[in-house]
Amino acid sequence: MTALLEVSNLTKDFPVGADFLGRPHAQLRAVDDVSFALAPGETLGFVGESGCGKTTVGRLVLKLLAPTAGTIRFEGVDITSLSEPEMRPRRRDLQVVFQDPYSSLNPRLMVRDIVGEPLRNFGFARDQIDRRVAELMRIVGLPPEYMSRYPHAFSGGQRQRIGIARALAVSPKLVVCDEAVSALDVSIQAQILNLLADIQAQFGLALLFISHNLGVVRHVSHR
């Protein structure tokens, strides 16, 4: 099967400290020569201890950070050095579910606006957005009438469902799950993992599942 995502020799350095001219004293290597491939519809478990660079790899794949070296190919296209205007059409295909369901949702926005934000960014009309958000709420197991509520009205597990709905809004091909269940109680973790598995089966998503929990990784990953 042709790879959806191919990462080759990925490296990321961050400057550490600075002299009076603003020049960094040293470089911290957060990601060192990482290579992997991910097929369409596959879940790849990306596991390691806290601080080892997992989240940095996820941000590099999403083009939220620029690599120091290496290449990232998506559907055969080298996206490593694409400018933001060149990258914009690809943003629909690459989405993320963040670790913290509390800080990742804007408390001043209703769920309708949180989930609909990616759709607005890609020029969908208001009536299209409302229909799509209602559909997404049903997909993640929440009543559509909850669209008019604010994040403080929801539990952690419900908030993560909202985060998943937002990630699904523009029908991506790859979702990076960055410690997506680590902030949740064990019983709620199982519900969210089962939801992700159901969504993957329904829509053929590829998942890059980042975690420090070996048990969770074994449960959800193909590799």
ZAMARGU-4260 file (C-alpha; in steps of 0.2 Angstrom, whole numbers, plus 5000, padded with zeros to 4 digits):
<rodrens>
0) 5000/5000/5000 | 5006/5017/4996 | 5011/5028/5011 | 5000/5042/5015 | 5014/5050/5026
5) 5032/5047/5024 | 5044/5055/5037 | 5063/5054/5033 | 5078/5058/5044 | 5067/5071/5053
10) 5078/5082/5065 | 5073/5098/5075 | 5085/5109/5085 | 5079/5123/5097 | 5091/5137/5102
15) 5095/5138/5121 | 5100/5154/5129 | 5107/5169/5120 | 5121/5182/5122 | 5119/5201/5122
20) 5118/5201/5103 | 5104/5188/5104 | 5114/5174/5097 | 5110/5157/5105 | 5122/5149/5117
25) 5118/5132/5111 | 5106/5121/5102 | 5094/5108/5110 | 5091/5093/5099 | 5073/5088/5102
30) 5071/5076/5088 | 5085/5067/5081 | 5085/5058/5064 | 5067/5051/5065 | 5059/5041/5050
35) 5043/5032/5049 | 5028/5029/5036 | 5009/5029/5039 | 4997/5021/5027 | 4979/5027/5024
40) 4967/5021/5037 | 4981/5015/5049 | 4985/5019/5067 | 5003/5021/5071 | 5008/5022/5089
45) 5021/5034/5093 | 5027/5030/5110 | 5040/5037/5122 | 5043/5044/5139 | 5038/5062/5143
50) 5050/5075/5136 | 5057/5063/5122 | 5051/5074/5108 | 5035/5065/5103 | 5024/5081/5103
55) 5038/5090/5093 | 5037/5076/5079 | 5018/5079/5079 | 5020/5097/5077 | 5033/5095/5063
60) 5021/5083/5054 | 5007/5096/5055 | 5019/5110/5049 | 5017/5120/5065 | 5035/5119/5067
65) 5049/5119/5053 | 5061/5105/5054 | 5080/5108/5055 | 5083/5094/5043 | 5074/5079/5035
70) 5059/5078/5024 | 5040/5076/5026 | 5030/5069/5011 | 5011/5068/5011 | 5002/5059/4997
75) 5019/5058/4988 | 5022/5077/4989 | 5036/5085/4999 | 5028/5097/5010 | 5044/5101/5021
80) 5048/5118/5013 | 5030/5124/5007 | 5026/5141/5011 | 5010/5145/5021 | 5000/5149/5006
85) 5006/5133/4997 | 5002/5123/5013 | 4985/5130/5015 | 4976/5117/5004 | 4984/5103/5014
90) 4978/5110/5030 | 4961/5102/5027 | 4970/5085/5026 | 4980/5086/5042 | 4971/5089/5059
95) 4975/5087/5077 | 4967/5082/5094 | 4976/5090/5108 | 4980/5083/5125 | 4971/5094/5137
100) 4952/5095/5134 | 4951/5110/5145 | 4964/5122/5138 | 4961/5117/5120 | 4944/5124/5119
105) 4940/5143/5119 | 4929/5146/5134 | 4922/5162/5127 | 4915/5152/5111 | 4900/5141/5110
110) 4902/5124/5104 | 4894/5129/5087 | 4908/5141/5084 | 4922/5130/5091 | 4918/5115/5080
115) 4913/5127/5065 | 4930/5137/5065 | 4939/5126/5053 | 4924/5127/5041 | 4923/5146/5042
120) 4942/5146/5038 | 4939/5137/5022 | 4924/5148/5017 | 4909/5137/5021 | 4892/5147/5022
125) 4884/5148/5039 | 4869/5137/5035 | 4882/5124/5029 | 4892/5126/5045 | 4877/5123/5056
130) 4872/5107/5047 | 4889/5100/5047 | 4892/5104/5066 | 4875/5096/5070 | 4881/5080/5060
135) 4898/5080/5069 | 4890/5081/5086 | 4880/5066/5082 | 4896/5057/5076 | 4905/5060/5092
140) 4890/5055/5103 | 4883/5072/5109 | 4866/5079/5106 | 4866/5092/5092 | 4856/5104/5104
145) 4872/5105/5114 | 4879/5116/5100 | 4873/5132/5109 | 4882/5128/5126 | 4899/5134/5131
150) 4914/5122/5136 | 4912/5125/5155 | 4895/5115/5154 | 4904/5099/5149 | 4915/5086/5157
155) 4932/5082/5152 | 4927/5067/5141 | 4913/5077/5133 | 4926/5091/5129 | 4937/5079/5121
160) 4923/5073/5110 | 4920/5091/5105 | 4939/5092/5101 | 4937/5077/5090 | 4922/5084/5081
165) 4933/5100/5077 | 4947/5089/5070 | 4934/5080/5059 | 4925/5096/5053 | 4934/5097/5036
170) 4936/5078/5033 | 4954/5076/5035 | 4964/5061/5030 | 4977/5061/5044 | 4973/5066/5062
175) 4987/5068/5075 | 4981/5062/5092 | 4993/5071/5104 | 4991/5062/5121 | 4972/5063/5117
180) 4967/5053/5132 | 4980/5055/5145 | 4971/5069/5154 | 4955/5058/5156 | 4949/5046/5169
185) 4953/5027/5164 | 4934/5023/5161 | 4933/5039/5150 | 4949/5035/5141 | 4941/5018/5135
190) 4926/5027/5128 | 4936/5040/5119 | 4948/5026/5112 | 4932/5016/5106 | 4925/5032/5098
195) 4942/5035/5088 | 4941/5017/5082 | 4923/5019/5076 | 4927/5035/5067 | 4943/5028/5059
200) 4932/5013/5053 | 4919/5024/5047 | 4929/5037/5038 | 4946/5028/5034 | 4956/5040/5044
205) 4975/5038/5047 | 4980/5041/5065 | 4997/5046/5072 | 4993/5041/5090 | 5006/5049/5102
210) 5007/5043/5120 | 5018/5038/5134 | 5006/5024/5139 | 5011/5007/5132 | 4994/4999/5136
215) 4984/5012/5127 | 4996/5011/5112 | 4995/4992/5111 | 4976/4994/5112 | 4974/5007/5098
220) 4988/5004/5086 | 4991/4993/5070 | 5009/4996/5072
</rodrens>
